[in-house]
């Protein structure tokens, strides 16, 4: 199984948004974040990934990112899952992934530092803070057998600039 791990695109400033009195989960992408993610998604189409499921954090900025990449991944439906929300312990995401029916490919959209720590845990067995992802960055982790702690192999990790360059 392949797991495409995606960090949401650039969102509104956290402190400025908080002054509006709205919860951080409602913080949207910026216009620039949307434009750049659309270009990255066009670059993603060159990868021909067999993604059958697209699962996102329920936060607005993550769901917006998922909506942008869904056509590039040929996914018609986006699932919302709280284990990919900010501040959620990484082990909950790993355990959720372990319980999912095996598919050829799944994509998940989340937040830093959680999403980078998830990748580390799946590849190295535990998070160490050594795989931070840029906003709009992606990595592909492959599992020959069951998903588990340290059972994944990093296939590629691409910053958003490289994904956008693939669109040209």
N, C-alpha and C positions, 0 to 999 in steps of 0.2 A: 504494500500500500504506500502511496505517496501522500505526504501531508504538506500542503502549501501554507506557510505561516506568513501572515501579512500584518504589518503595523498600519494603523489608520493614517490617513493623510493629514496635512497640517490643519489644525483647528484654531478657532478663536483663542485669544489670550485668556488663560485661566483666571488670573486676578481681575482683569477687566470684566469678564463674564460674571464672576462671582459678585461684583458690585451691582449687577442687575437683580440680584436676589433670586436667581434661578439655580437649580442644582447642576452640578458639573456634568451629570449624565445627559443634560440637554444641550451641552456646548456643541455647536455645529462646526463643520469644515469652513475654512475661509474660501473666498472665490479663487484665490491662487492655489490653495490646496486641491480644490475640485479640478481646476484646469490641469495641474501637474499630474494628478492621479489619473485623469482621463488619458493623458499621454502615456503614462506608465502602463495603463491597461492595454493600450494599443501595442506597446512593446511586448506585453505578456502574451498577446495572441500569437507571436512568432514562436512561442515555446511548445505549442501543441500539447498542453497538459491534459491528462484524462481525469478531470475533476467532476465528480458526481454529486458532491454535497458542498454547500457553502454555508458556513456557520459563523455568526458574528456575535460579538459582545452586544448587549442591548443598548449601549450608549449611542446617542444620535450620531456622533462623528464616526464611529465604527460602522454603524448601519449604512451611513451615506457612502463610506468607502466600499462596503460590500455591494451596494447598488451600482457603483461605478465599475467594479471589476466583474460583476456577474455576467454581462454579455461577452466579455473576453474569455470567460471560462465556460461559456455556454450553459450557465446555470439559470434556470427559470425561477427557482425558489431560494429564498434566503431564510435560514433558520436563526433564531435568536436564542442565545444560551448564556446564562449568568456566569458560568465558570470562566468565561473569557472577559468578564468585566474587570475594571481596574480594582486593585486591592484584594482580589480574590486569591487565596493561597494556590500556588502552582500545582500542588499535589491534587487538588480537586479537579483541575483541568486534565491532568494525566489520567486520573481514575475515570473521568467521564469518557475520554478518548478510548481507554482500554475496553469499556463496556459497549462501544458502538459496533454495529454490524460492519464487517469488513467490506470495503468498497475499493475500487481501483485507486481512487484519489479523492481527497477531501481538502478543502481550504478553510482556514479559520482566520478571522480578523479580530485583532485585539489591541492592547495598549502596552507601552513600556512603563515600568521595567518587566511587567508580567510576561509579555509575549516572548521577549528575549530569554528570560529565565525558563520559560516553558521549553524553548528550543534546546537550551543547555541541558535541561533535565532529561529530555528525550534522547539526546546524543551522548551526554557524559554521565548521566545518572543523578546529577544534582545541580542546582543552580549555583553559579559562582560569580555572576555579574560580569562575565567576560564576553557576552554576545549581544550587546545592545543593538537595536535596530533603529535606523533613521525613519522618520515619518514617511510612509509610503514605500518603505523597503520590504523585501520579501525574501524568504528562503524556502528551499524544498528539502524535506527530510524524508528518507525512504526507510521503510520497514520490511525486511524480508519475511519476518514472521509476525508475531503479535506486537502491538504497541506496548511499550513499557519503559521503565527507567533505564536509560542507557542503551536501548535496543535500536535506536535510529542511526542512520548514516546521513551526514550532510552531503547533499548532491550539489547544491549551489546556494550562495547567498548573494543577493544583488541589491545595491543601494538604488534609490529611486532614479538617480541620474543615468545609470546604465539602462534601466528599464525604459526610460524616456528615449534614450539614444537608439534602442532597438526599434522604436516606432518609426524612425526615419527611413 
